[in-house]
């Protein structure tokens, strides 16, 4: 377990740094104005763009954070960045492909549709209710609310692009700074995930969700919530569930809850959002997981 934990931490650290560096370079090259203009428009348009970015950038919870912070710093509407952070982990194309192999195309397609509608609905609600007041400030100073960016003095993001070689050192420093601030949470999230995976192996999950057809779906959602469902973890769990005769609805519920509202994600998001908002978000995803499982079970089974 120690070796696996070390390898996972190393992989996530490298990936987190790479994604943060790429986001910094992209934001410098494009500029806040262009990013904000492209991601702007009506809330539903911004949300659809956020979902599209989340789909084509199959980030896990950890690596989606730099992108989320970059979108907020650029002044992207709430509907856009909320849609992204919800869609990125659950609409992962690799995860979708694994679902097709395990539960079939029909169930996987229903899963994708439910995840899409859930991300869109939550993004529009976030825009309507003004999610910014529930979020902590971000930015290089970490004390200037994103909402004040428009009235703040121009930062280095607004300065002319000077080329990859000249821009790289600053982007690397920003990536290291964010990684350093997130490192304790990253380590905690990975540790929790590995411990839970060890304590709740696929066979135990299969027994829990297969105990009673009536409670299989909510139990699967409950079991999935504390787990970090990467593809490498999802495949053996889902395969064990199918082998044990558990319905596709329970597998879909486990996938939505595990990918969209896991405990390691809670640890990471505590850096960005206030506890009340995190509670609402997790309750929402848990409810979607159960509803999605029930719909898929009713239609496909």
Backbone bond lengths (Angstrom), bond angles and torsions (degrees), N, CA, C in turn:
res aa  C-N    CA-C-N  psi(-1)  N-CA   C-N-CA  omega(-1)  CA-C   N-CA-C  phi
1 X - - - 1.468 - - 1.528 111.53 -
2 X 1.338 116.42 -35.47 1.460 120.38 -179.49 1.522 110.59 -64.33
3 X 1.348 115.95 -42.86 1.462 119.95 179.80 1.521 110.58 -64.26
4 X 1.329 116.28 -44.49 1.458 119.74 -179.19 1.526 110.98 -64.44
5 X 1.334 116.53 -40.88 1.461 120.31 178.26 1.524 110.85 -62.12
6 X 1.316 116.61 -43.03 1.468 121.29 -179.64 1.523 111.00 -63.13
7 X 1.335 115.81 -43.16 1.464 120.02 179.48 1.519 110.81 -64.26
8 X 1.334 117.02 -43.67 1.460 120.81 -179.67 1.527 110.96 -64.04
9 X 1.336 117.25 -42.36 1.461 120.99 178.42 1.525 110.54 -62.21
10 X 1.343 115.90 -42.94 1.464 119.90 179.34 1.528 111.10 -62.98
11 X 1.332 116.34 -44.46 1.469 120.60 179.66 1.525 111.31 -61.91
12 X 1.335 116.36 -47.15 1.455 120.15 -178.54 1.527 111.52 -66.99
13 X 1.330 117.29 -35.64 1.463 120.56 178.61 1.523 110.71 -63.73
14 X 1.328 116.48 -48.02 1.461 120.99 178.80 1.528 110.68 -62.42
15 X 1.331 115.71 -44.75 1.462 120.11 -179.06 1.522 111.04 -65.18
16 X 1.337 117.03 -42.27 1.459 121.34 179.60 1.527 110.29 -61.54
17 X 1.335 116.38 -45.71 1.469 120.34 178.44 1.525 110.86 -61.99
18 X 1.343 116.54 -45.52 1.462 120.37 -177.83 1.528 111.68 -62.23
19 X 1.341 115.81 -44.02 1.460 119.46 -179.72 1.528 110.52 -65.94
20 X 1.329 117.04 -43.70 1.462 120.50 179.38 1.521 110.73 -61.67
21 X 1.330 116.89 -44.75 1.470 121.70 178.65 1.532 110.23 -59.94
22 X 1.347 116.47 -45.90 1.464 120.48 -179.21 1.525 111.49 -63.91
23 X 1.341 116.52 -40.48 1.466 120.26 179.08 1.523 110.53 -64.68
24 X 1.328 117.05 -41.90 1.464 121.15 178.29 1.530 110.81 -61.39
25 X 1.311 116.13 -45.75 1.466 120.05 179.88 1.524 111.23 -65.16
26 X 1.326 115.74 -41.99 1.471 119.41 178.95 1.523 110.88 -62.45
27 X 1.322 116.19 -44.62 1.459 119.74 -178.75 1.521 111.35 -65.32
28 X 1.343 117.28 -37.87 1.459 120.15 177.31 1.527 111.14 -67.54
29 X 1.340 115.71 -41.18 1.464 119.44 -178.23 1.514 111.85 -68.42
30 X 1.317 116.56 -42.43 1.458 120.68 -178.12 1.520 111.97 -81.30
31 X 1.353 115.84 -40.28 1.465 119.70 -175.12 1.522 110.66 89.20
32 X 1.315 115.51 147.02 1.462 120.42 -177.64 1.514 112.26 -59.74
33 X 1.336 116.71 -38.44 1.462 120.22 -176.69 1.525 111.32 -62.83
34 X 1.315 116.93 -44.18 1.468 120.24 -178.12 1.521 111.07 -69.05
35 X 1.348 116.47 -40.80 1.463 119.64 178.07 1.519 110.12 -62.91
36 X 1.347 116.25 -45.32 1.461 121.06 -179.28 1.525 110.54 -64.38
37 X 1.331 116.80 -38.84 1.468 120.19 -179.33 1.528 110.54 -68.05
38 X 1.337 116.47 -41.77 1.468 119.12 -179.07 1.520 111.53 -68.14
39 X 1.319 116.84 -37.50 1.463 121.11 -178.74 1.523 112.04 -89.93
40 X 1.305 117.61 6.12 1.459 121.21 -177.58 1.514 112.55 -85.12
41 X 1.321 114.85 -155.04 1.453 120.50 -177.38 1.513 111.74 93.82
42 X 1.310 115.69 -168.27 1.463 120.28 178.40 1.528 110.25 -62.62
43 X 1.329 117.14 154.39 1.474 119.53 -178.61 1.520 113.76 -52.55
44 X 1.327 117.77 -41.64 1.463 119.08 -178.09 1.526 111.31 -66.35
45 X 1.339 116.54 -33.93 1.470 120.19 178.08 1.525 109.94 -68.60
46 X 1.345 116.24 -45.35 1.464 120.41 178.41 1.533 110.77 -61.52
47 X 1.330 116.56 -39.27 1.460 120.55 179.87 1.529 111.13 -65.54
48 X 1.314 117.20 -42.81 1.464 120.78 179.34 1.528 110.74 -63.51
49 X 1.313 116.68 -37.96 1.471 119.97 177.39 1.521 110.42 -67.14
50 X 1.346 116.43 -39.96 1.458 120.08 177.98 1.521 111.72 -62.29
51 X 1.334 116.69 -41.36 1.469 120.85 178.30 1.527 110.02 -64.88
52 X 1.341 116.34 -41.15 1.468 120.14 179.54 1.525 110.95 -61.28
53 X 1.337 117.00 -43.24 1.467 120.22 178.37 1.525 110.11 -65.00
54 X 1.333 116.32 -40.79 1.452 119.86 178.51 1.518 112.67 -62.51
55 X 1.327 117.06 -33.06 1.458 120.68 -179.26 1.527 111.95 -74.75
56 X 1.341 116.74 -42.63 1.468 119.71 -176.16 1.527 111.95 -82.25
57 X 1.332 117.55 -10.80 1.464 120.68 175.53 1.523 107.21 -118.27
58 X 1.325 117.89 87.25 1.467 121.20 -173.91 1.523 112.52 -71.29
59 X 1.350 115.55 70.27 1.458 120.81 -179.87 1.522 109.91 -84.50
60 X 1.332 115.76 144.41 1.451 119.45 167.72 1.528 107.57 -80.50
61 X 1.309 116.44 -179.09 1.452 121.03 -177.42 1.522 112.08 -55.43
62 X 1.343 115.84 -46.23 1.452 120.04 -174.60 1.528 111.92 -64.84
63 X 1.327 116.26 -48.14 1.450 119.43 -174.85 1.524 113.27 -78.90
64 X 1.337 117.63 -10.53 1.462 120.03 175.41 1.525 111.68 -78.07
65 X 1.343 116.67 -20.39 1.464 120.67 -176.87 1.526 113.08 -60.49
66 X 1.349 120.47 -47.59 1.468 119.20 178.64 1.524 112.90 -58.75
67 X 1.337 116.13 -39.85 1.461 120.06 178.34 1.517 110.24 -64.52
68 X 1.324 116.76 -42.04 1.458 121.12 178.12 1.519 110.85 -59.87
69 X 1.320 116.95 -46.13 1.456 120.64 -179.84 1.513 111.32 -66.28
70 X 1.344 116.77 -36.78 1.460 119.82 177.62 1.513 112.27 -64.41
71 X 1.327 117.23 -40.60 1.460 121.02 178.24 1.522 111.15 -65.60
72 X 1.327 117.00 -40.10 1.462 120.07 178.64 1.527 111.23 -66.23
73 X 1.331 116.24 -43.44 1.465 120.31 -179.83 1.527 111.60 -63.28
74 X 1.333 115.90 -30.72 1.459 119.93 179.00 1.529 112.35 -78.56
75 X 1.326 117.37 -5.46 1.457 120.68 179.13 1.511 114.09 81.57
76 X 1.344 116.88 23.07 1.464 120.97 178.85 1.528 109.29 -65.66
77 X 1.335 118.81 140.22 1.465 121.12 178.76 1.523 112.23 -55.04
78 X 1.321 116.29 150.00 1.459 121.29 -177.44 1.519 112.03 -56.34
79 X 1.323 117.52 -38.69 1.464 120.47 -179.17 1.523 111.06 -58.23
80 X 1.332 116.59 -35.66 1.461 120.93 -178.41 1.510 113.01 -69.91
81 X 1.350 117.29 -50.71 1.458 117.50 -176.00 1.529 112.76 -77.61
82 X 1.340 118.39 -26.63 1.471 119.74 175.37 1.526 109.39 -69.56
83 X 1.318 117.68 -42.62 1.458 120.80 177.51 1.530 110.28 -59.75
84 X 1.327 116.65 -39.57 1.466 120.06 179.94 1.526 111.46 -64.18
85 X 1.337 117.40 -50.44 1.462 119.86 -173.90 1.526 111.39 -68.04
86 X 1.331 117.60 -26.46 1.466 120.49 176.93 1.529 110.53 -79.62
87 X 1.333 116.40 -41.76 1.463 120.39 -174.15 1.522 113.36 -77.67
88 X 1.332 117.73 -34.38 1.469 120.58 -172.53 1.527 113.67 -54.05
89 X 1.345 119.66 -49.11 1.468 117.66 -178.39 1.525 114.66 -78.03
90 X 1.331 117.92 -34.68 1.476 119.21 -173.28 1.524 113.10 -86.78
91 X 1.333 117.56 -22.25 1.462 120.67 178.97 1.525 111.40 -104.51
92 X 1.307 116.15 27.70 1.458 122.21 175.81 1.532 108.96 -59.89
93 X 1.338 118.83 121.12 1.473 120.44 -178.80 1.530 113.26 -57.90
94 X 1.351 116.63 -34.60 1.469 119.65 179.54 1.523 110.08 -67.16
95 X 1.338 116.47 -42.43 1.453 120.84 177.78 1.521 110.60 -63.71
96 X 1.328 116.10 -39.68 1.460 121.25 178.71 1.534 110.29 -63.11
97 X 1.336 115.75 -42.23 1.462 119.47 178.26 1.522 112.02 -63.44
98 X 1.335 116.21 -39.82 1.467 119.70 177.27 1.522 111.05 -63.85
99 X 1.318 116.57 -38.42 1.463 120.61 178.14 1.520 111.39 -62.54
100 X 1.319 117.03 -40.11 1.468 120.68 179.02 1.529 110.37 -58.91
101 X 1.318 115.89 -43.48 1.463 120.16 -178.71 1.523 112.24 -67.36
102 X 1.339 116.91 -31.97 1.461 120.29 -172.74 1.523 112.68 -92.30
103 X 1.332 117.71 -43.37 1.470 119.93 -175.26 1.526 113.13 -115.04
104 X 1.334 117.81 -4.03 1.451 120.23 178.68 1.516 112.74 97.96
105 X 1.331 115.34 160.75 1.464 119.78 -174.95 1.527 112.62 -66.21
106 X 1.323 117.38 -40.51 1.467 120.29 -176.53 1.528 111.50 -60.71
107 X 1.325 116.67 -47.98 1.463 120.54 179.88 1.519 110.71 -66.36
108 X 1.343 117.01 -38.97 1.461 120.63 179.46 1.531 110.77 -65.85
109 X 1.336 116.46 -39.74 1.459 120.37 178.96 1.528 110.90 -65.34
110 X 1.339 116.36 -41.20 1.466 119.72 176.16 1.524 110.87 -62.64
111 X 1.331 116.51 -41.40 1.463 121.17 176.85 1.525 110.33 -57.28
112 X 1.339 116.91 -48.20 1.460 120.83 -179.22 1.530 111.25 -62.00
113 X 1.335 115.90 -41.38 1.463 119.47 179.35 1.515 112.08 -64.25
114 X 1.329 116.76 -42.70 1.468 120.75 179.02 1.517 110.90 -65.32
115 X 1.345 117.03 -42.62 1.459 121.04 178.72 1.523 110.87 -63.14
116 X 1.337 116.90 -38.56 1.464 121.70 178.54 1.523 111.23 -63.75
117 X 1.329 116.45 -49.98 1.466 120.98 -179.31 1.531 110.56 -62.83
118 X 1.331 116.89 -40.48 1.459 120.58 -179.96 1.519 111.28 -63.61
119 X 1.345 117.18 -43.11 1.467 121.11 179.05 1.525 110.62 -64.75
120 X 1.321 116.76 -42.08 1.464 121.05 -179.54 1.523 110.76 -65.30
121 X 1.327 117.46 -46.18 1.464 121.56 -178.71 1.525 111.41 -62.56
122 X 1.332 116.89 -44.22 1.464 119.85 -179.14 1.522 111.02 -66.99
123 X 1.331 117.13 -37.72 1.465 120.75 178.75 1.522 111.36 -63.26
124 X 1.319 116.84 -43.89 1.470 120.44 179.44 1.530 110.93 -66.77
125 X 1.332 116.43 -38.29 1.466 119.68 177.37 1.519 110.87 -65.14
126 X 1.337 116.49 -39.87 1.467 120.95 179.08 1.522 111.05 -62.09
127 X 1.314 116.14 -40.62 1.469 120.46 178.24 1.525 110.41 -67.19
128 X 1.320 116.45 -42.25 1.468 120.85 -176.35 1.524 111.97 -66.51
129 X 1.326 116.50 -42.45 1.467 120.37 -175.93 1.527 113.61 -89.00
130 X 1.329 117.66 -3.99 1.452 120.37 177.95 1.515 113.14 73.24
131 X 1.322 116.18 71.65 1.455 120.81 -174.06 1.525 113.61 -67.00
132 X 1.338 117.17 -21.65 1.466 119.98 -175.15 1.526 112.98 -57.32
133 X 1.327 116.65 -32.74 1.471 118.17 -177.93 1.528 112.47 -70.77
134 X 1.335 116.63 -11.35 1.462 120.44 178.20 1.531 111.98 -102.15
135 X 1.337 116.91 0.55 1.456 120.97 -177.68 1.520 110.79 -104.65
136 X 1.319 115.37 149.47 1.462 120.08 175.09 1.519 108.81 -80.34
137 X 1.319 116.15 156.53 1.454 120.37 -178.80 1.517 110.48 -68.69
138 X 1.336 115.26 150.25 1.453 121.41 176.51 1.514 109.00 -131.06
139 X 1.309 115.50 175.02 1.446 119.82 -178.80 1.508 109.60 123.75
140 X 1.287 116.14 172.22 1.460 119.81 -175.88 1.515 111.55 -64.81
141 X 1.327 117.96 -33.20 1.457 119.63 179.12 1.517 111.50 -83.22
142 X 1.373 116.55 -17.39 1.466 124.27 179.83 1.532 112.57 61.70
143 X 1.345 117.35 12.17 1.457 118.54 -179.95 1.521 112.10 -132.80
144 X 1.310 118.01 7.95 1.450 122.27 178.66 1.510 108.84 -111.68
145 X 1.336 118.96 113.63 1.453 120.64 -179.13 1.517 111.47 -57.88
146 X 1.335 116.61 144.24 1.449 120.67 179.40 1.516 110.93 -60.29
147 X 1.331 116.80 -33.03 1.461 120.39 -178.49 1.522 111.42 -61.80
148 X 1.339 117.38 -21.74 1.457 120.51 -178.01 1.519 112.13 -92.20
149 X 1.343 117.62 1.50 1.457 120.13 -175.29 1.517 112.82 -60.86
150 X 1.336 116.64 -36.66 1.456 119.08 -176.59 1.515 112.36 -64.41
151 X 1.340 116.18 -32.08 1.450 119.24 -177.14 1.526 112.28 -96.82
152 X 1.331 117.07 -4.00 1.449 121.00 -177.95 1.519 110.15 -80.65
153 X 1.346 117.51 159.93 1.454 120.68 176.73 1.516 109.88 -60.06
154 X 1.308 116.66 152.95 1.456 121.02 -179.36 1.517 109.99 -63.64
155 X 1.334 116.58 134.85 1.447 122.16 179.94 1.515 109.57 -98.63
156 X 1.334 115.59 -177.25 1.457 118.63 -179.43 1.521 111.73 -66.71
157 X 1.363 117.47 -16.09 1.458 119.88 177.18 1.514 110.94 -63.90
158 X 1.335 116.84 -28.08 1.449 121.56 -176.49 1.527 112.68 -89.94
159 X 1.317 118.08 -6.84 1.452 120.89 179.18 1.519 110.27 -74.50
160 X 1.335 117.94 157.18 1.474 120.57 -178.53 1.524 112.24 -60.04
161 X 1.319 114.84 145.71 1.462 121.83 176.52 1.525 109.25 -67.13
162 X 1.347 116.95 134.89 1.469 120.49 -175.27 1.521 112.99 -115.89
163 X 1.322 118.15 9.60 1.456 120.33 177.75 1.520 112.17 106.06
164 X 1.333 115.24 156.86 1.462 121.04 -175.67 1.523 111.83 -61.10
165 X 1.337 117.03 -45.88 1.465 119.72 -176.71 1.511 111.39 -63.24
166 X 1.324 117.33 -41.98 1.462 120.60 -178.25 1.524 112.14 -73.61
167 X 1.313 116.59 -31.25 1.464 120.32 -176.25 1.532 112.93 -84.47
168 X 1.321 117.32 -24.07 1.466 121.20 -173.33 1.527 114.67 -58.32
169 X 1.354 119.86 -44.55 1.468 118.43 -178.52 1.526 113.59 -58.70
170 X 1.329 116.74 -43.70 1.461 119.99 179.86 1.524 111.02 -65.40
171 X 1.332 116.93 -39.83 1.463 120.47 178.48 1.527 110.59 -64.96
172 X 1.335 116.55 -39.38 1.460 120.45 178.61 1.523 111.16 -65.62
173 X 1.340 116.26 -41.25 1.473 119.46 178.27 1.515 110.61 -63.28
174 X 1.332 117.40 -41.48 1.465 120.93 178.72 1.523 110.69 -64.26
175 X 1.343 116.19 -38.65 1.469 119.74 179.13 1.522 111.19 -66.16
176 X 1.330 116.42 -42.15 1.460 120.57 178.37 1.526 110.59 -64.35
177 X 1.337 116.21 -40.40 1.468 120.02 -179.76 1.524 111.44 -62.56
178 X 1.334 116.67 -45.36 1.466 119.97 179.75 1.528 110.42 -68.18
179 X 1.331 116.93 -41.15 1.456 120.20 178.86 1.523 111.27 -61.89
180 X 1.341 116.33 -40.55 1.461 120.27 179.02 1.523 111.56 -63.65
181 X 1.338 115.93 -41.72 1.461 119.43 -179.53 1.521 111.96 -69.20
182 X 1.347 115.95 -29.16 1.458 120.70 -178.39 1.528 113.07 -92.74
183 X 1.338 117.23 -11.99 1.468 120.90 -172.23 1.525 113.94 -54.96
184 X 1.350 119.24 -47.57 1.472 118.03 179.42 1.525 112.83 -59.62
185 X 1.342 116.35 -40.05 1.460 119.66 179.39 1.518 110.98 -70.11
186 X 1.337 115.84 -37.16 1.457 120.07 177.81 1.522 110.77 -61.84
187 X 1.325 116.48 -45.58 1.456 121.21 179.12 1.528 111.25 -63.83
188 X 1.326 116.29 -42.47 1.459 120.62 179.11 1.526 111.03 -63.54
189 X 1.336 115.98 -44.28 1.461 119.95 -179.91 1.511 112.56 -61.75
190 X 1.334 116.59 -43.63 1.460 120.33 179.11 1.522 110.38 -65.91
191 X 1.328 116.54 -42.72 1.462 120.59 -179.50 1.520 110.99 -60.86
192 X 1.334 116.71 -45.28 1.463 121.01 178.98 1.520 110.52 -61.29
193 X 1.339 115.68 -43.83 1.464 119.96 -178.69 1.522 111.65 -62.01
194 X 1.334 116.62 -45.94 1.470 120.43 -177.98 1.527 110.49 -66.28
195 X 1.318 117.16 -42.64 1.467 120.50 -179.61 1.523 110.58 -62.76
196 X 1.327 116.47 -45.36 1.463 120.01 -179.72 1.523 111.34 -65.36
197 X 1.331 115.87 -38.65 1.466 118.55 178.53 1.516 110.55 -64.22
198 X 1.350 116.17 -35.87 1.457 120.58 179.20 1.531 111.08 -70.04
199 X 1.340 115.44 -41.37 1.455 119.95 -178.32 1.519 112.61 -74.76
200 X 1.347 116.00 -30.20 1.465 120.44 -178.58 1.527 108.85 -121.98
201 X 1.329 118.80 76.90 1.460 121.41 179.16 1.520 110.78 -69.13
202 X 1.334 117.43 167.17 1.466 120.67 -178.31 1.524 114.22 -53.01
203 X 1.345 117.49 -37.58 1.465 119.79 -177.87 1.524 111.86 -64.90
204 X 1.337 115.88 -39.27 1.468 119.90 177.95 1.519 110.17 -66.55
205 X 1.329 116.66 -42.84 1.466 120.78 177.67 1.527 110.65 -59.01
206 X 1.308 116.37 -42.13 1.468 120.24 179.18 1.519 111.14 -62.24
207 X 1.335 117.02 -42.65 1.469 119.91 179.39 1.523 111.37 -65.18
208 X 1.329 116.93 -40.59 1.465 120.20 -178.97 1.518 111.68 -64.83
209 X 1.325 116.63 -45.19 1.455 119.96 -176.09 1.518 112.98 -82.12
210 X 1.323 116.33 -12.43 1.461 118.87 179.78 1.510 113.49 -100.44
211 X 1.335 115.85 2.22 1.460 119.63 -176.12 1.522 111.97 -65.96
212 X 1.306 118.17 -40.03 1.463 121.88 -178.22 1.516 109.11 -148.34
213 X 1.329 118.51 123.77 1.460 120.72 179.83 1.527 112.67 -56.65
214 X 1.331 117.49 -32.21 1.465 121.02 -177.58 1.519 111.63 -66.02
215 X 1.329 115.84 -38.96 1.455 119.93 -175.87 1.529 113.23 -103.58
216 X 1.331 117.64 5.02 1.462 120.45 -176.09 1.523 112.07 -60.08
217 X 1.331 116.88 -42.78 1.465 120.02 -175.27 1.528 112.16 -69.85
218 X 1.354 119.82 -52.63 1.468 117.68 177.44 1.520 113.47 -62.80
219 X 1.331 117.46 -34.36 1.469 119.92 177.75 1.523 110.01 -65.87
220 X 1.333 117.06 -40.84 1.464 120.85 178.48 1.526 110.82 -62.77
221 X 1.342 116.71 -41.12 1.462 120.08 177.69 1.520 110.55 -65.01
222 X 1.321 116.04 -39.22 1.464 120.63 179.56 1.523 111.22 -67.00
223 X 1.326 116.47 -41.27 1.466 120.69 178.64 1.526 110.52 -67.17
224 X 1.337 116.75 -37.83 1.462 120.49 -177.70 1.505 113.88 -71.14
225 X 1.337 117.71 -25.62 1.471 120.66 -174.87 1.524 113.63 -59.60
226 X 1.326 121.03 -45.68 1.460 118.42 -179.37 1.526 114.24 -79.33
227 X 1.345 117.88 -9.17 1.455 120.07 -174.88 1.518 111.70 -91.96
228 X 1.316 116.11 145.11 1.464 122.16 172.74 1.522 106.85 -91.37
229 X 1.342 117.27 101.68 1.455 120.95 -173.02 1.523 110.29 -86.69
230 X 1.324 115.82 83.33 1.453 120.06 166.59 1.525 106.87 -79.84
231 X 1.320 116.04 166.11 1.465 118.55 -178.69 1.523 111.38 -60.89
232 X 1.343 116.78 -38.83 1.460 120.42 -178.53 1.523 111.94 -64.08
233 X 1.337 117.08 -29.63 1.462 120.56 177.09 1.520 110.86 -87.16
234 X 1.319 117.13 -35.85 1.462 120.55 -175.81 1.526 112.33 -65.50
235 X 1.323 116.80 -43.38 1.459 120.20 -174.50 1.528 112.94 -58.21
236 X 1.342 120.50 -51.52 1.474 118.65 179.56 1.523 113.11 -65.42
237 X 1.335 117.74 -35.73 1.459 120.20 178.98 1.530 110.03 -65.20
238 X 1.341 116.24 -50.11 1.457 120.16 -178.74 1.525 111.05 -63.56
239 X 1.326 117.43 -39.10 1.456 120.88 179.48 1.532 110.63 -64.82
240 X 1.336 116.87 -40.29 1.467 120.62 177.30 1.519 111.10 -64.32
241 X 1.336 116.55 -38.78 1.458 120.52 178.41 1.523 111.06 -63.11
242 X 1.337 116.80 -43.80 1.462 119.60 -179.91 1.529 111.21 -67.16
243 X 1.328 115.81 -39.30 1.460 120.06 178.78 1.522 111.25 -63.15
244 X 1.354 115.54 -35.13 1.462 120.65 -179.92 1.527 112.06 -79.52
245 X 1.324 116.98 -1.62 1.455 120.57 178.13 1.510 114.65 85.07
246 X 1.333 117.74 14.97 1.463 121.17 178.60 1.530 109.38 -72.15
247 X 1.327 117.41 141.40 1.454 122.04 -177.18 1.521 113.34 -68.22
248 X 1.341 114.66 160.81 1.463 120.36 -178.70 1.527 111.26 -64.88
249 X 1.331 116.87 -27.63 1.466 119.68 179.70 1.515 112.18 -62.57
250 X 1.337 116.54 -40.61 1.460 120.28 178.92 1.519 110.83 -66.66
251 X 1.326 117.25 -37.62 1.462 120.99 179.23 1.519 110.57 -66.15
252 X 1.323 116.57 -41.92 1.469 120.51 177.88 1.528 110.18 -64.22
253 X 1.329 117.67 -42.72 1.466 121.32 178.79 1.520 110.95 -61.24
254 X 1.319 116.98 -42.91 1.459 121.70 178.92 1.528 110.42 -63.27
255 X 1.327 116.55 -40.77 1.465 120.83 -178.02 1.525 111.53 -66.58
256 X 1.328 116.67 -45.99 1.470 120.07 -179.32 1.516 110.51 -63.84
257 X 1.332 116.68 -46.12 1.463 120.05 -178.55 1.523 111.24 -66.95
258 X 1.344 116.30 -43.26 1.455 119.68 -177.20 1.508 113.43 -68.96
259 X 1.333 117.13 -39.58 1.461 120.44 -178.95 1.521 111.92 -80.95
260 X 1.331 117.13 -33.89 1.460 119.65 -172.20 1.502 116.47 -100.58
261 X 1.330 119.53 -18.00 1.473 119.99 -175.01 1.515 111.07 -150.50
262 X 1.326 116.71 55.26 1.459 119.24 -179.08 1.529 111.20 -91.04
263 X 1.322 115.22 163.21 1.461 120.67 -177.42 1.530 113.11 -63.64
264 X 1.334 119.76 -42.01 1.465 118.41 174.73 1.524 112.92 -57.88
265 X 1.340 116.96 -35.76 1.460 120.08 176.58 1.525 110.62 -64.16
266 X 1.317 115.99 -38.95 1.462 120.55 177.08 1.531 110.24 -57.23
267 X 1.320 116.25 -43.17 1.464 120.82 -179.26 1.522 110.50 -62.67
268 X 1.331 117.03 -44.50 1.458 121.15 -179.02 1.530 111.50 -67.19
269 X 1.341 117.16 -45.85 1.460 120.99 -177.00 1.524 112.63 -67.90
270 X 1.331 117.54 -19.40 1.463 119.53 177.23 1.519 111.56 -63.21
271 X 1.332 116.61 -18.33 1.460 121.83 176.40 1.518 111.13 -74.50
272 X 1.335 116.36 -24.21 1.460 120.90 -171.39 1.525 114.12 -112.31
273 X 1.317 117.42 -27.90 1.462 120.38 -172.48 1.520 111.26 -126.07
274 X 1.317 115.15 156.33 1.456 121.17 177.53 1.530 109.94 -77.20
275 X 1.335 117.20 153.74 1.473 121.04 -174.62 1.527 113.75 -53.82
276 X 1.323 117.35 -39.08 1.473 119.66 -177.79 1.524 110.83 -61.91
277 X 1.320 116.73 -42.18 1.456 119.99 -179.35 1.521 110.92 -67.47
278 X 1.322 116.93 -40.09 1.455 120.38 178.92 1.530 110.10 -62.79
279 X 1.329 116.53 -40.68 1.454 120.47 177.46 1.515 112.22 -61.35
280 X 1.343 116.50 -43.54 1.466 120.81 178.38 1.528 110.26 -63.39
281 X 1.316 116.19 -43.65 1.463 120.74 -178.84 1.523 111.63 -61.50
282 X 1.317 116.70 -46.55 1.458 119.82 -178.17 1.523 111.34 -68.07
283 X 1.321 117.63 -37.86 1.460 120.70 176.72 1.517 110.55 -62.52
284 X 1.315 115.97 -41.20 1.464 121.49 179.60 1.527 110.92 -62.26
285 X 1.338 116.16 -50.04 1.466 119.87 -178.00 1.527 110.95 -65.27
286 X 1.329 116.54 -38.48 1.462 119.98 177.50 1.523 110.29 -61.68
287 X 1.340 116.95 -43.27 1.454 120.68 177.41 1.517 112.29 -63.88
288 X 1.335 116.66 -40.57 1.466 120.73 177.56 1.526 110.50 -64.04
289 X 1.335 116.67 -38.40 1.467 120.57 179.57 1.526 110.43 -60.99
290 X 1.321 116.62 -45.11 1.472 119.86 -179.87 1.525 110.46 -67.86
291 X 1.341 116.23 -46.69 1.469 119.50 -179.93 1.523 111.06 -62.09
292 X 1.327 116.01 -42.23 1.470 119.56 178.71 1.509 112.26 -62.78
293 X 1.332 116.45 -41.38 1.454 120.05 178.07 1.514 112.56 -62.93
294 X 1.346 115.51 -41.28 1.474 120.36 179.96 1.529 110.23 -64.92
295 X 1.339 116.62 -43.58 1.481 120.33 -178.93 1.515 110.69 -63.83
296 X 1.326 116.66 -47.45 1.469 119.88 -178.88 1.521 110.77 -63.51
297 X 1.336 117.47 -42.62 1.456 120.89 179.62 1.527 110.98 -62.23
298 X 1.343 116.38 -39.88 1.458 120.26 -177.95 1.527 112.51 -70.42
299 X 1.319 116.62 -35.16 1.465 120.05 -175.57 1.527 112.95 -87.50
300 X 1.323 116.15 -42.16 1.470 120.23 -173.31 1.515 112.46 -87.67
301 X 1.354 116.01 -40.29 1.470 118.79 -175.06 1.524 112.23 -66.49
